[in-house]
Amino acid sequence: MSYTIRQAAEMTHLTVHAIRYYDKEGMLPFVERTQGGIRKFEQKDLEWLSLICCLKHTGMPVKQIKEYIALCVAGDSTVEERRELLLRHRENMLEQMAELQRNLSTVDYKIAHYTQIGANLNRQREGETT
């Protein structure tokens, strides 16, 4: 079954503009077009879009996503390069997660601090009214 760009956008929660950008950047190399030049998206294209979103949302730069896709297009001879690229990206993700965890600890500390201050202020106010 084929989908229009609008249907593909709805299914992937992307904008039509974003999909056109990815296509223009060569990130959707397998999307076919009709005689009139209208994009026809198949399920495999939606899966590519999903992968692009995953990589983008986890911090992979567009340049690296394009490199990864070019390696995929090149075929099985690039499997090890693709694996290495994803391993490096995974390491970056783990570093980002560790940094987020450290930052979360700082925010949690501040929340606890302000909760304690608020509780002390409430006790003071209660003491003033009695």
Phi and psi in degrees as GROMACS dihedral restraints (atoms count N, CA, C in turn):
[ dihedral_restraints ]
;  ai    aj    ak    al  type     phi  dphi    fc
    3     4     5     6     1  -102.9    20    10
    4     5     6     7     1   151.0    20    10
    6     7     8     9     1  -125.1    20    10
    7     8     9    10     1   150.3    20    10
    9    10    11    12     1   -78.1    20    10
   10    11    12    13     1   169.7    20    10
   12    13    14    15     1   -62.7    20    10
   13    14    15    16     1   -36.6    20    10
   15    16    17    18     1   -65.1    20    10
   16    17    18    19     1   -43.1    20    10
   18    19    20    21     1   -65.0    20    10
   19    20    21    22     1   -40.9    20    10
   21    22    23    24     1   -61.8    20    10
   22    23    24    25     1   -40.5    20    10
   24    25    26    27     1   -63.1    20    10
   25    26    27    28     1   -44.9    20    10
   27    28    29    30     1   -63.6    20    10
   28    29    30    31     1   -41.1    20    10
   30    31    32    33     1   -70.8    20    10
   31    32    33    34     1   -27.8    20    10
   33    34    35    36     1  -105.1    20    10
   34    35    36    37     1    -0.7    20    10
   36    37    38    39     1    60.5    20    10
   37    38    39    40     1    34.2    20    10
   39    40    41    42     1  -111.0    20    10
   40    41    42    43     1   167.5    20    10
   42    43    44    45     1   -89.0    20    10
   43    44    45    46     1   157.3    20    10
   45    46    47    48     1   -59.3    20    10
   46    47    48    49     1   -39.6    20    10
   48    49    50    51     1   -58.7    20    10
   49    50    51    52     1   -44.6    20    10
   51    52    53    54     1   -62.5    20    10
   52    53    54    55     1   -42.5    20    10
   54    55    56    57     1   -65.2    20    10
   55    56    57    58     1   -42.1    20    10
   57    58    59    60     1   -62.0    20    10
   58    59    60    61     1   -39.4    20    10
   60    61    62    63     1   -62.0    20    10
   61    62    63    64     1   -48.3    20    10
   63    64    65    66     1   -59.8    20    10
   64    65    66    67     1   -40.8    20    10
   66    67    68    69     1   -65.6    20    10
   67    68    69    70     1   -46.0    20    10
   69    70    71    72     1   -60.6    20    10
   70    71    72    73     1   -34.8    20    10
   72    73    74    75     1   -79.9    20    10
   73    74    75    76     1     1.0    20    10
   75    76    77    78     1    81.5    20    10
   76    77    78    79     1    18.1    20    10
   78    79    80    81     1   -90.2    20    10
   79    80    81    82     1    -3.4    20    10
   81    82    83    84     1  -127.7    20    10
   82    83    84    85     1    65.2    20    10
   84    85    86    87     1   -68.5    20    10
   85    86    87    88     1   -15.8    20    10
   87    88    89    90     1  -102.3    20    10
   88    89    90    91     1    -1.4    20    10
   90    91    92    93     1   -67.6    20    10
   91    92    93    94     1   125.0    20    10
   93    94    95    96     1   -89.0    20    10
   94    95    96    97     1   163.8    20    10
   96    97    98    99     1  -129.1    20    10
   97    98    99   100     1   152.5    20    10
   99   100   101   102     1   -75.9    20    10
  100   101   102   103     1   175.7    20    10
  102   103   104   105     1   -56.2    20    10
  103   104   105   106     1   -33.6    20    10
  105   106   107   108     1   -84.2    20    10
  106   107   108   109     1     2.7    20    10
  108   109   110   111     1    88.1    20    10
  109   110   111   112     1     8.3    20    10
  111   112   113   114     1   -82.0    20    10
  112   113   114   115     1   131.4    20    10
  114   115   116   117     1   -65.7    20    10
  115   116   117   118     1   138.7    20    10
  117   118   119   120     1  -119.5    20    10
  118   119   120   121     1   112.9    20    10
  120   121   122   123     1   -94.8    20    10
  121   122   123   124     1   130.4    20    10
  123   124   125   126     1  -103.8    20    10
  124   125   126   127     1   172.3    20    10
  126   127   128   129     1   -56.3    20    10
  127   128   129   130     1   -40.0    20    10
  129   130   131   132     1   -62.4    20    10
  130   131   132   133     1   -32.8    20    10
  132   133   134   135     1   -69.8    20    10
  133   134   135   136     1   -36.9    20    10
  135   136   137   138     1   -65.3    20    10
  136   137   138   139     1   -35.6    20    10
  138   139   140   141     1   -66.5    20    10
  139   140   141   142     1   -38.8    20    10
  141   142   143   144     1   -61.1    20    10
  142   143   144   145     1   -45.4    20    10
  144   145   146   147     1   -60.1    20    10
  145   146   147   148     1   -40.6    20    10
  147   148   149   150     1   -62.8    20    10
  148   149   150   151     1   -42.7    20    10
  150   151   152   153     1   -65.1    20    10
  151   152   153   154     1   -43.4    20    10
  153   154   155   156     1   -58.5    20    10
  154   155   156   157     1   -45.2    20    10
  156   157   158   159     1   -62.1    20    10
  157   158   159   160     1   -42.9    20    10
  159   160   161   162     1   -58.7    20    10
  160   161   162   163     1   -49.5    20    10
  162   163   164   165     1   -65.1    20    10
  163   164   165   166     1   -42.0    20    10
  165   166   167   168     1   -64.7    20    10
  166   167   168   169     1   -46.1    20    10
  168   169   170   171     1   -68.1    20    10
  169   170   171   172     1   -19.7    20    10
  171   172   173   174     1   -98.5    20    10
  172   173   174   175     1    13.2    20    10
  174   175   176   177     1    96.2    20    10
  175   176   177   178     1     5.8    20    10
  177   178   179   180     1   -75.4    20    10
  178   179   180   181     1   128.5    20    10
  180   181   182   183     1   -64.7    20    10
  181   182   183   184     1   150.7    20    10
  183   184   185   186     1   -54.6    20    10
  184   185   186   187     1   -39.6    20    10
  186   187   188   189     1   -57.5    20    10
  187   188   189   190     1   -42.1    20    10
  189   190   191   192     1   -72.1    20    10
  190   191   192   193     1   -35.5    20    10
  192   193   194   195     1   -62.0    20    10
  193   194   195   196     1   -43.5    20    10
  195   196   197   198     1   -62.6    20    10
  196   197   198   199     1   -39.4    20    10
  198   199   200   201     1   -62.3    20    10
  199   200   201   202     1   -45.4    20    10
  201   202   203   204     1   -59.5    20    10
  202   203   204   205     1   -46.4    20    10
  204   205   206   207     1   -64.1    20    10
  205   206   207   208     1   -41.0    20    10
  207   208   209   210     1   -60.6    20    10
  208   209   210   211     1   -39.1    20    10
  210   211   212   213     1   -64.7    20    10
  211   212   213   214     1   -40.0    20    10
  213   214   215   216     1   -62.6    20    10
  214   215   216   217     1   -43.8    20    10
  216   217   218   219     1   -63.0    20    10
  217   218   219   220     1   -34.4    20    10
  219   220   221   222     1   -66.6    20    10
  220   221   222   223     1   -20.5    20    10
  222   223   224   225     1   105.4    20    10
  223   224   225   226     1  -171.4    20    10
  225   226   227   228     1   -62.8    20    10
  226   227   228   229     1   -20.5    20    10
  228   229   230   231     1   -67.6    20    10
  229   230   231   232     1   -11.4    20    10
  231   232   233   234     1  -106.7    20    10
  232   233   234   235     1    12.2    20    10
  234   235   236   237     1   -56.7    20    10
  235   236   237   238     1   -45.3    20    10
  237   238   239   240     1   -66.2    20    10
  238   239   240   241     1   -38.0    20    10
  240   241   242   243     1   -64.1    20    10
  241   242   243   244     1   -41.1    20    10
  243   244   245   246     1   -63.7    20    10
  244   245   246   247     1   -43.0    20    10
  246   247   248   249     1   -60.7    20    10
  247   248   249   250     1   -45.5    20    10
  249   250   251   252     1   -63.2    20    10
  250   251   252   253     1   -42.3    20    10
  252   253   254   255     1   -61.2    20    10
  253   254   255   256     1   -43.9    20    10
  255   256   257   258     1   -70.3    20    10
  256   257   258   259     1   -33.9    20    10
  258   259   260   261     1   -63.3    20    10
  259   260   261   262     1   -42.7    20    10
  261   262   263   264     1   -63.6    20    10
  262   263   264   265     1   -41.4    20    10
  264   265   266   267     1   -64.0    20    10
  265   266   267   268     1   -39.9    20    10
  267   268   269   270     1   -61.1    20    10
  268   269   270   271     1   -42.1    20    10
  270   271   272   273     1   -61.6    20    10
  271   272   273   274     1   -42.2    20    10
  273   274   275   276     1   -61.6    20    10
  274   275   276   277     1   -40.7    20    10
  276   277   278   279     1   -63.0    20    10
  277   278   279   280     1   -42.3    20    10
  279   280   281   282     1   -63.2    20    10
  280   281   282   283     1   -39.2    20    10
  282   283   284   285     1   -64.5    20    10
  283   284   285   286     1   -41.8    20    10
  285   286   287   288     1   -62.8    20    10
  286   287   288   289     1   -41.3    20    10
  288   289   290   291     1   -64.2    20    10
  289   290   291   292     1   -40.6    20    10
  291   292   293   294     1   -64.4    20    10
  292   293   294   295     1   -41.3    20    10
  294   295   296   297     1   -64.9    20    10
  295   296   297   298     1   -42.5    20    10
  297   298   299   300     1   -61.0    20    10
  298   299   300   301     1   -39.7    20    10
  300   301   302   303     1   -64.2    20    10
  301   302   303   304     1   -41.7    20    10
  303   304   305   306     1   -62.4    20    10
  304   305   306   307     1   -44.0    20    10
  306   307   308   309     1   -65.8    20    10
  307   308   309   310     1   -37.4    20    10
  309   310   311   312     1   -63.0    20    10
  310   311   312   313     1   -39.8    20    10
  312   313   314   315     1   -61.7    20    10
  313   314   315   316     1   -40.7    20    10
  315   316   317   318     1   -64.1    20    10
  316   317   318   319     1   -45.8    20    10
  318   319   320   321     1   -63.4    20    10
  319   320   321   322     1   -42.7    20    10
  321   322   323   324     1   -60.4    20    10
  322   323   324   325     1   -40.7    20    10
  324   325   326   327     1   -60.1    20    10
  325   326   327   328     1   -46.6    20    10
  327   328   329   330     1   -64.6    20    10
  328   329   330   331     1   -39.4    20    10
  330   331   332   333     1   -61.3    20    10
  331   332   333   334     1   -46.5    20    10
  333   334   335   336     1   -62.0    20    10
  334   335   336   337     1   -39.9    20    10
  336   337   338   339     1   -60.9    20    10
  337   338   339   340     1   -48.7    20    10
  339   340   341   342     1   -70.1    20    10
  340   341   342   343     1   -30.9    20    10
  342   343   344   345     1   -63.4    20    10
  343   344   345   346     1   -42.8    20    10
  345   346   347   348     1   -64.9    20    10
  346   347   348   349     1   -44.3    20    10
  348   349   350   351     1   -60.4    20    10
  349   350   351   352     1   -44.7    20    10
  351   352   353   354     1   -60.8    20    10
  352   353   354   355     1   -42.0    20    10
  354   355   356   357     1   -63.9    20    10
  355   356   357   358     1   -42.2    20    10
  357   358   359   360     1   -63.0    20    10
  358   359   360   361     1   -42.2    20    10
  360   361   362   363     1   -63.3    20    10
  361   362   363   364     1   -41.3    20    10
  363   364   365   366     1   -62.9    20    10
  364   365   366   367     1   -41.6    20    10
  366   367   368   369     1   -63.1    20    10
  367   368   369   370     1   -40.3    20    10
  369   370   371   372     1   -62.7    20    10
  370   371   372   373     1   -43.9    20    10
  372   373   374   375     1   -63.9    20    10
  373   374   375   376     1   -40.6    20    10
  375   376   377   378     1   -64.3    20    10
  376   377   378   379     1   -36.8    20    10
  378   379   380   381     1   -68.4    20    10
  379   380   381   382     1   -32.7    20    10
  381   382   383   384     1   -72.9    20    10
  382   383   384   385     1   -30.0    20    10
  384   385   386   387     1   -87.8    20    10
  385   386   387   388     1   -11.5    20    10
